[in-house]
Amino acid sequence: MPTRRQLLKQGLLLSATGLLGQPVLSQATPAGEKSAQPAPPPDLFDSQALDIEFWVKPRTLDLIRPATGERSKILYWKDGEVLESAYQQLCHLLRDVNGKKTAPIDPKLLETLWATQAYVARFGVSRPLEILSGYRTQASNQRLIEEGVPAARKSLHMEGKAADIRIPQLHEEILGELIQSFRQGGVGFYYRQTAQGGWIHTDTGLQRSWKG
């Protein structure tokens, strides 16, 4: 008898071919109404099952910054090396859009973003990855704290080692559980009852998780 995990993955593959409509995605919730989304199973995705071929292929990131409307699809890693000009473009895209400053982004963070996007694409989810927040200056981080926005005083955003992200219509818990399975750092789950849903914080610090 197929396991629950096998059935769920089969459902994703069927939806990717158009047999079931949309993949396991969240739907927009009308204003004033509570979300009817069921909590997704935590074992839907597991990056530990990936083989070496996944990790050695060229890496392209398809990113969008909702705050500025910028979108870039950038091949940034090939033949085991980061492409310098592409890396600089990604650092610019992940800049502090409020403080208008750019800083070096940890390549390990870019690897997590790429692996996340490449992995879900295997199941037919090919939307751009939204960068809600990347690098932050100390001043920008402090302003968020004063405004009541979740932000740590020693945030790894200020070191270019963290990003707040989402993939349009993909349930944030599915996204967060996948990122956790890479075992590359911290993962914060931020659930919000809005049309856009919540977001996931990912960083390259110590392995840990939280809900905010």
C-alpha positions, 0 to 999 in steps of 0.5 A, a space after each residue: 500500500 502506498 505511504 502518505 508521502 508517496 501519495 502526496 508526491 504523486 498528487 503533486 506530479 499529477 497536478 504538474 501535468 494538469 490532471 488535478 489543476 493547481 499543485 498543493 498551493 495556498 489560495 488567496 483568502 478574501 479580506 475578513 475571512 479566515 483561511 481554510 487551508 489545511 496544514 500541509 504535512 511536514 514530510 512533503 518535501 525532503 531535500 536529503 533524497 537529492 542525488 549529486 546530479 542535482 547539485 552539480 548542474 548550472 544554477 539559475 535564480 529567478 527572483 523578484 523584489 515586490 518592493 521595487 518591481 524588479 525581476 531578474 533571471 540570472 545564471 550565477 553558478 556553473 562548472 563549480 564556480 560562482 560567476 562574478 558579474 552574476 553574483 554582483 547582480 544578485 547582491 544588488 537585487 538583495 540590497 537594502 531597498 530602504 537604506 539603498 545600500 548593497 553588501 556582499 551576500 553569503 554564497 551559501 544563502 544563494 545556494 539555499 535560494 537556488 536549491 529551493 527553487 530548483 527543487 519545487 520546479 521538479 514538481 511543477 512549481 515554477 513561479 519566481 521566488 519573491 525576496 521580501 527582505 535581503 541585506 539590511 543596514 543597521 538603521 533599516 533593521 532598527 526602524 523595523 524593530 521600532 515599527 513592530 515588525 519581527 526583526 532581531 537586534 543582531 539580525 543576520 540580515 545585517 551580515 548578508 546572511 539572511 532573506 525573507 522569501 516566499 513563492 507565490 501561492 506556495 503554502 509557507 509551511 511547505 516552503 519552510 519545511 523544504 528549506 529546513 531539510 537542507 540543514 543549512 541554517 535557521 528557518 523562521 515561519 511567519 504565518 499571515 492571514 492575508 491574500 499573499 500569505 506569510 513568508 519564510 526567513 532563511 539564514 546561514 547561521 546555526 540550525 534552528 527554527 521558530 514561528 513568528 
